[in-house]
């Protein structure tokens, strides 16, 4: 059955107000544009708009989903704000226990709360999007960006951006199990792409995948008879985790462009 495409909220709001809709890759709605540009996170921007503190093209607006284009004139509390911002990205060494969600019903915490509490003041105004996900118990490299295009690029199946994982497993995988991982494993959602696989220790497997299915590493290793005991991600593309657990750092422009193979618009 084909799922009906849902109309974005900003587009619904624009249609109801009879407003024109912006065109182009950088078209956006007001609250998200403020977050992407680093003026203030989206939730704060929505409150400021509803409180009447934001002007759009010379008029106060109370519509967080008001459509904006790259030439929109925006003021917050009377101060002009630029909506153009370069693509930013940061890495976090995710500790175990944190979830990649907006809230954690178990109360341990989210990666967004963890990251925001540690960011430098210059970066706290951005709305940070997680580039993919890691399970609660998985540690390692997690990327964040202010640009949803980078999220789509890094997670799209057709990009084939390699991701390197290290898994401690039950038992000791032999040549047959390692060969199956390299050739591709049949899962309930089809045959996986061939992976790079090698043993680092008798019970530690390094896997490099070029696709990102749900729980893929865990399912592949379980399928060859060696369930995951612990899982860690070391690299995405050519960006390699190089900070201590719980720590973060900003990525350089060349790491985004060459390391993640992402060509950001000027």
MIROMAR-611525 format. One record per residue (C-alpha): x, y, z. Coordinates in pm, 1 decimal, padded with zeros to 6 digits, always signed. Layout:
{east X&north Y&up Z}
...
// end
This chain:
{east +00000.0&north +00000.0&up +00000.0}
{east +00132.9&north +00343.6&up -00093.3}
{east +00151.8&north +00585.1&up +00198.0}
{east -00001.0&north +00924.0&up +00129.1}
{east +00256.6&north +01202.3&up +00126.6}
{east +00197.4&north +01441.0&up +00414.9}
{east +00196.8&north +01812.1&up +00337.0}
{east +00468.1&north +01992.6&up +00540.3}
{east +00330.1&north +02213.0&up +00819.8}
{east +00500.4&north +02524.8&up +00687.3}
{east +00338.6&north +02471.9&up +00347.2}
{east -00004.2&north +02416.1&up +00503.9}
{east +00035.6&north +02739.8&up +00699.9}
{east +00141.5&north +02930.1&up +00389.4}
{east -00158.5&north +02805.3&up +00193.9}
{east -00400.9&north +02894.5&up +00473.2}
{east -00260.6&north +03246.6&up +00490.9}
{east -00255.9&north +03285.1&up +00115.4}
{east +00116.4&north +03355.5&up +00129.0}
{east +00355.8&north +03281.1&up -00151.7}
{east +00584.4&north +02985.6&up -00100.9}
{east +00959.7&north +03029.0&up -00142.8}
{east +01140.7&north +02824.8&up -00401.9}
{east +01483.8&north +02669.8&up -00418.4}
{east +01701.5&north +02446.4&up -00202.0}
{east +01730.3&north +02700.2&up +00079.1}
{east +01356.2&north +02771.1&up +00100.2}
{east +01249.1&north +02741.7&up +00461.3}
{east +00999.7&north +02840.3&up +00727.3}
{east +01071.5&north +03113.6&up +00979.7}
{east +01137.1&north +02925.4&up +01303.3}
{east +01356.9&north +02666.6&up +01135.7}
{east +01544.5&north +02932.3&up +00939.4}
{east +01633.2&north +03110.0&up +01264.5}
{east +01760.7&north +02782.7&up +01407.9}
{east +01956.3&north +02689.8&up +01098.6}
{east +02124.0&north +03032.3&up +01093.5}
{east +02223.5&north +03008.8&up +01458.6}
{east +02005.2&north +03295.3&up +01580.2}
{east +01829.3&north +03071.6&up +01834.8}
{east +01718.4&north +02708.0&up +01850.4}
{east +01386.6&north +02634.7&up +01683.5}
{east +01186.5&north +02591.7&up +02006.6}
{east +01308.0&north +02930.6&up +02132.2}
{east +01237.3&north +03085.0&up +01791.3}
{east +00879.7&north +02956.1&up +01798.5}
{east +00823.4&north +03113.6&up +02139.9}
{east +00973.6&north +03444.4&up +02027.0}
{east +00749.8&north +03449.2&up +01718.8}
{east +00434.1&north +03368.1&up +01916.7}
{east +00524.8&north +03645.5&up +02162.6}
{east +00537.8&north +03899.0&up +01877.7}
{east +00911.0&north +03962.2&up +01903.9}
{east +00991.4&north +03875.5&up +01540.4}
{east +00941.1&north +04091.4&up +01231.4}
{east +00936.3&north +03943.4&up +00882.8}
{east +00979.5&north +04185.3&up +00592.9}
{east +00879.1&north +04483.4&up +00805.9}
{east +00577.5&north +04329.1&up +00982.1}
{east +00539.6&north +04142.8&up +01310.3}
{east +00440.6&north +03783.0&up +01248.8}
{east +00310.4&north +03529.4&up +01498.6}
{east +00332.2&north +03239.9&up +01251.9}
{east +00635.4&north +03012.8&up +01318.6}
{east +00573.9&north +02840.5&up +00985.6}
{east +00569.6&north +03159.0&up +00779.6}
{east +00763.2&north +03077.2&up +00459.8}
{east +01088.7&north +03264.8&up +00405.8}
{east +01328.8&north +03282.2&up +00116.4}
{east +01699.5&north +03367.5&up +00115.8}
{east +01626.0&north +03741.7&up +00076.6}
{east +01379.7&north +03769.1&up +00366.9}
{east +01437.0&north +04056.4&up +00611.6}
{east +01405.3&north +03941.3&up +00971.7}
{east +01436.9&north +04125.5&up +01302.2}
{east +01427.5&north +03972.5&up +01650.1}
{east +01364.8&north +04215.0&up +01936.6}
{east +01432.0&north +04494.0&up +01688.7}
{east +01774.4&north +04362.7&up +01586.1}
{east +01828.0&north +04256.1&up +01222.7}
{east +01927.5&north +03892.9&up +01175.8}
{east +02094.9&north +03716.4&up +00887.3}
{east +01929.5&north +03394.4&up +00779.1}
{east +02220.3&north +03283.8&up +00564.3}
{east +02466.2&north +03059.3&up +00743.5}
{east +02727.2&north +02813.5&up +00617.7}
{east +02684.0&north +02443.0&up +00675.2}
{east +02810.3&north +02357.2&up +01021.0}
{east +02882.8&north +02013.0&up +01159.3}
{east +03011.5&north +01877.5&up +01488.7}
{east +03109.9&north +01534.0&up +01610.1}
{east +03013.3&north +01387.3&up +01946.0}
{east +03161.2&north +01081.2&up +02109.8}
{east +02827.9&north +00938.1&up +02220.0}
{east +02831.9&north +00766.7&up +02557.2}
{east +02616.8&north +00462.8&up +02617.7}
{east +02274.7&north +00521.2&up +02766.4}
{east +02175.9&north +00836.2&up +02577.1}
{east +01904.5&north +00823.5&up +02311.4}
{east +01898.7&north +01000.3&up +01973.6}
{east +01549.0&north +01139.2&up +02027.4}
{east +01396.5&north +01465.7&up +02142.6}
{east +01309.0&north +01318.3&up +02482.4}
{east +01392.9&north +01014.2&up +02691.0}
{east +01102.9&north +00849.2&up +02874.8}
{east +01352.0&north +00658.6&up +03088.8}
{east +01509.5&north +00981.2&up +03212.0}
{east +01870.3&north +00896.9&up +03127.5}
{east +01898.4&north +01180.8&up +02877.3}
{east +01925.5&north +01259.2&up +02508.7}
{east +02225.5&north +01330.0&up +02290.3}
{east +02079.4&north +01674.2&up +02217.7}
{east +02069.7&north +01765.3&up +02587.2}
{east +02421.3&north +01631.2&up +02632.4}
{east +02560.4&north +01822.3&up +02334.4}
{east +02382.2&north +02152.8&up +02401.5}
{east +02511.9&north +02164.9&up +02758.3}
{east +02870.3&north +02143.7&up +02631.4}
{east +02870.3&north +02356.4&up +02315.6}
{east +03059.3&north +02682.7&up +02297.6}
{east +02838.2&north +02996.2&up +02325.7}
{east +02886.2&north +03070.6&up +01954.2}
{east +02721.4&north +02739.7&up +01858.9}
{east +02438.9&north +02719.0&up +02112.9}
{east +02197.3&north +02919.2&up +01898.9}
{east +02190.1&north +02660.7&up +01622.4}
{east +01921.5&north +02398.3&up +01575.4}
{east +02127.5&north +02077.8&up +01563.9}
{east +02006.8&north +01779.1&up +01363.1}
{east +02150.1&north +01434.2&up +01423.0}
{east +02305.0&north +01278.5&up +01113.7}
{east +02160.1&north +00930.6&up +01146.3}
{east +02111.2&north +00742.1&up +01471.5}
{east +02287.7&north +00519.9&up +01718.3}
{east +02105.3&north +00287.9&up +01957.7}
{east +02091.5&north +00373.0&up +02326.7}
{east +02360.3&north +00117.6&up +02410.7}
{east +02583.6&north +00197.2&up +02110.0}
{east +02876.4&north +00432.2&up +02162.8}
{east +03097.1&north +00628.9&up +01926.8}
{east +03083.0&north +00880.7&up +01646.4}
{east +02760.6&north +01075.1&up +01607.2}
{east +02747.4&north +01377.5&up +01377.0}
{east +02522.0&north +01681.7&up +01405.1}
{east +02455.5&north +01960.5&up +01155.2}
{east +02243.2&north +02271.7&up +01104.7}
{east +02179.0&north +02171.1&up +00742.5}
{east +01914.6&north +01908.4&up +00665.4}
{east +02071.2&north +01858.8&up +00320.9}
{east +02378.7&north +01710.9&up +00487.6}
{east +02152.7&north +01477.0&up +00687.5}
{east +01988.0&north +01356.8&up +00366.2}
{east +02323.1&north +01319.4&up +00190.9}
{east +02489.0&north +01120.1&up +00467.5}
{east +02193.5&north +00888.1&up +00528.9}
{east +02065.5&north +00834.5&up +00173.2}
{east +02112.6&north +00473.1&up +00053.9}
{east +02239.5&north +00588.2&up -00285.5}
{east +02526.9&north +00788.5&up -00131.6}
{east +02703.6&north +00471.4&up -00009.2}
{east +02894.8&north +00672.5&up +00251.3}
{east +03100.6&north +00413.1&up +00443.1}
{east +03053.1&north +00378.8&up +00818.8}
{east +03299.6&north +00179.5&up +01030.9}
{east +03182.9&north -00014.5&up +01336.7}
{east +03359.8&north -00230.3&up +01590.6}
{east +03152.3&north -00500.0&up +01760.6}
{east +03238.5&north -00735.6&up +02042.0}
{east +03035.9&north -01047.6&up +01976.0}
{east +02935.5&north -01373.3&up +02136.0}
{east +03157.1&north -01661.3&up +02030.4}
{east +03449.4&north -01651.0&up +01789.6}
{east +03356.7&north -01591.4&up +01425.9}
{east +03530.5&north -01822.7&up +01182.0}
{east +03610.4&north -01792.9&up +00814.2}
{east +03260.8&north -01894.7&up +00706.6}
{east +03089.8&north -01625.7&up +00914.7}
{east +03335.6&north -01357.9&up +00801.8}
{east +03288.6&north -01463.3&up +00439.9}
{east +02911.0&north -01424.0&up +00468.8}
{east +02953.2&north -01073.0&up +00608.3}
{east +03180.5&north -00979.2&up +00316.9}
{east +02947.2&north -01125.3&up +00054.5}
{east +02622.6&north -00990.6&up +00198.5}
{east +02376.0&north -01139.6&up +00445.3}
{east +02010.1&north -01213.8&up +00376.6}
{east +01796.9&north -01028.0&up +00633.8}
{east +01421.0&north -00995.9&up +00659.5}
{east +01440.9&north -00680.8&up +00446.1}
{east +01662.2&north -00831.5&up +00177.6}
{east +02024.7&north -00901.6&up +00096.3}
{east +02273.1&north -00653.5&up +00243.1}
{east +02543.0&north -00491.1&up +00036.9}
{east +02885.4&north -00655.0&up +00064.6}
{east +03075.9&north -00526.0&up +00368.4}
{east +03438.5&north -00499.6&up +00461.5}
{east +03488.7&north -00733.0&up +00754.9}
{east +03792.4&north -00837.3&up +00956.9}
{east +03873.5&north -00968.0&up +01302.1}
{east +04059.6&north -00738.3&up +01537.9}
{east +04047.5&north -00992.8&up +01818.5}
{east +03899.3&north -01342.9&up +01825.5}
{east +03564.6&north -01196.2&up +01939.7}
{east +03589.7&north -00841.9&up +01799.1}
{east +03467.1&north -00774.8&up +01444.0}
{east +03533.3&north -00460.1&up +01243.0}
{east +03260.3&north -00394.1&up +00985.0}
{east +03249.2&north -00119.3&up +00722.3}
{east +02902.0&north -00073.0&up +00575.1}
{east +02789.7&north +00139.7&up +00282.3}
{east +02421.8&north +00134.6&up +00371.8}
{east +02230.4&north +00215.5&up +00687.2}
{east +01941.5&north -00016.4&up +00759.9}
{east +01772.5&north -00029.4&up +01098.9}
{east +01993.6&north -00216.6&up +01350.1}
{east +02191.4&north -00346.3&up +01053.3}
{east +02517.4&north -00436.7&up +01227.5}
{east +02336.7&north -00619.5&up +01506.1}
{east +02112.5&north -00805.3&up +01262.7}
{east +02399.3&north -00905.1&up +01032.1}
{east +02609.9&north -01044.9&up +01314.3}
{east +02313.1&north -01225.5&up +01468.6}
{east +02237.2&north -01377.3&up +01127.7}
{east +02584.6&north -01531.3&up +01108.2}
{east +02553.8&north -01671.3&up +01458.5}
{east +02745.2&north -01413.0&up +01662.4}
{east +02512.8&north -01167.7&up +01841.2}
{east +02654.2&north -00829.0&up +01939.5}
{east +02765.4&north -00782.8&up +02299.3}
{east +02876.9&north -00420.2&up +02256.2}
{east +02891.5&north -00187.8&up +01956.1}
{east +03096.7&north +00122.4&up +01877.5}
{east +03110.7&north +00344.3&up +01564.4}
{east +03455.7&north +00474.0&up +01476.2}
{east +03413.3&north +00659.0&up +01146.7}
{east +03169.0&north +00804.2&up +00894.4}
{east +03320.4&north +00856.3&up +00551.0}
{east +03675.1&north +00971.1&up +00618.3}
{east +03578.6&north +01148.9&up +00940.6}
{east +03728.0&north +00947.1&up +01225.3}
{east +03628.2&north +00982.7&up +01589.7}
{east +03912.3&north +01155.4&up +01773.7}
{east +03764.5&north +01295.6&up +02096.1}
{east +03714.8&north +01138.1&up +02436.9}
{east +03385.0&north +00978.4&up +02535.1}
{east +03124.3&north +01247.4&up +02598.6}
{east +03332.1&north +01517.7&up +02428.1}
{east +03267.3&north +01702.5&up +02101.5}
{east +03441.5&north +01918.4&up +01844.8}
{east +03346.5&north +02117.0&up +01536.5}
{east +03431.1&north +01969.8&up +01196.6}
{east +03648.1&north +02168.8&up +00958.4}
{east +03516.3&north +02268.8&up +00616.8}
{east +03744.5&north +02016.0&up +00446.4}
{east +03614.2&north +01737.4&up +00669.7}
{east +03259.6&north +01814.5&up +00559.0}
{east +03352.2&north +01855.3&up +00191.7}
{east +03606.3&north +01576.0&up +00149.1}
{east +03553.7&north +01359.4&up +00454.7}
{east +03174.8&north +01342.3&up +00416.3}
{east +03181.8&north +01403.3&up +00038.5}
{east +02930.2&north +01685.1&up +00075.8}
{east +02930.1&north +01983.2&up -00159.1}
{east +02759.1&north +02262.6&up +00036.1}
{east +02594.9&north +02543.5&up -00159.0}
{east +02774.9&north +02878.2&up -00126.7}
// end
